[in-house]
């Protein structure tokens, strides 16, 4: 007994499922990067609030780590915003925020 199936239909259905799966994965990845960029940038802005006001005293190791990493971390956060906007993943929130300054 020979069973034949329409290979075009099966591959077309599989391709659609793959496209939908990839679209969901990309959306989750973009959301993850937005969260990481926001957390990174906000921690750099507000992370030393207690130190600046004299509530917290950091060790030399922590101060050295912050001094070595903070500029690169800020650049990564800004780079993600630029990359996301260029690729169409910026959303309306970012556009509204930028347009309010012009």
C-alpha positions as CSV (number, residue, x, y, z in Angstrom):
1,X,0.0,0.0,0.0
2,X,1.4,3.4,-1.0
3,X,0.2,6.5,0.7
4,X,0.9,9.8,-1.0
5,X,0.2,13.2,0.4
6,X,0.3,16.6,-1.2
7,X,3.8,17.8,-0.3
8,X,3.0,21.4,-1.3
9,X,0.1,21.7,1.1
10,X,2.1,20.1,4.0
11,X,5.1,22.3,3.4
12,X,3.0,25.4,3.0
13,X,1.2,24.7,6.3
14,X,4.5,24.1,8.0
15,X,6.0,27.3,6.6
16,X,3.1,29.3,7.9
17,X,3.5,27.7,11.4
18,X,7.2,28.4,11.3
19,X,6.6,32.1,10.3
20,X,4.1,32.5,13.1
21,X,6.5,30.9,15.6
22,X,9.3,33.1,14.5
23,X,7.2,36.2,14.7
24,X,6.2,35.4,18.3
25,X,9.8,34.6,19.2
26,X,11.0,37.9,17.6
27,X,8.3,39.9,19.5
28,X,9.4,38.3,22.8
29,X,13.0,39.0,22.0
30,X,12.3,42.6,21.3
31,X,10.3,43.0,24.5
32,X,13.2,41.4,26.4
33,X,15.7,43.8,24.9
34,X,13.5,46.7,25.7
35,X,13.2,45.6,29.3
36,X,17.0,45.0,29.6
37,X,17.8,48.4,28.0
38,X,15.3,50.2,30.3
39,X,16.6,48.4,33.4
40,X,20.2,49.1,32.5
41,X,19.7,52.8,31.8
42,X,17.5,53.4,34.8
43,X,19.9,51.6,37.1
44,X,22.7,53.9,35.9
45,X,20.6,57.0,36.4
46,X,19.0,56.1,39.8
47,X,21.4,53.5,41.1
48,X,23.7,55.9,42.9
49,X,21.0,58.0,44.4
50,X,21.8,56.9,48.0
51,X,25.5,57.4,47.4
52,X,25.1,60.9,46.0
53,X,23.0,61.9,49.0
54,X,25.3,60.3,51.6
55,X,23.0,57.5,52.7
56,X,25.1,54.7,51.3
57,X,28.9,54.3,51.2
58,X,30.2,52.0,48.4
59,X,33.3,50.0,48.7
60,X,36.3,50.6,46.4
61,X,35.5,47.5,44.4
62,X,32.0,48.6,43.7
63,X,33.1,52.1,42.8
64,X,35.8,50.8,40.5
65,X,33.3,48.4,38.8
66,X,30.8,51.3,38.3
67,X,33.5,53.5,36.9
68,X,34.7,50.8,34.5
69,X,31.2,49.8,33.2
70,X,28.8,52.7,33.4
71,X,29.7,54.4,30.1
72,X,29.6,51.2,28.1
73,X,26.2,50.2,29.7
74,X,24.7,53.6,28.9
75,X,26.0,53.2,25.3
76,X,24.3,49.8,25.0
77,X,21.0,51.2,26.3
78,X,21.1,54.1,23.8
79,X,22.3,51.8,21.0
80,X,19.3,49.5,21.5
81,X,16.9,52.5,21.3
82,X,18.4,53.6,18.1
83,X,18.5,50.1,16.6
84,X,14.9,49.4,17.6
85,X,13.7,52.7,16.1
86,X,15.6,52.1,12.8
87,X,14.2,48.5,12.5
88,X,10.6,49.6,13.2
89,X,10.5,48.2,16.8
90,X,10.4,51.5,18.5
91,X,6.7,51.7,18.9
92,X,4.5,54.7,19.4
93,X,5.7,55.4,23.0
94,X,9.2,56.3,21.9
95,X,7.9,58.4,19.0
96,X,5.5,60.3,21.3
97,X,8.4,60.9,23.8
98,X,10.7,62.2,21.1
99,X,8.0,64.3,19.4
100,X,7.2,66.1,22.6
101,X,10.6,67.7,22.6
102,X,10.3,69.1,19.1
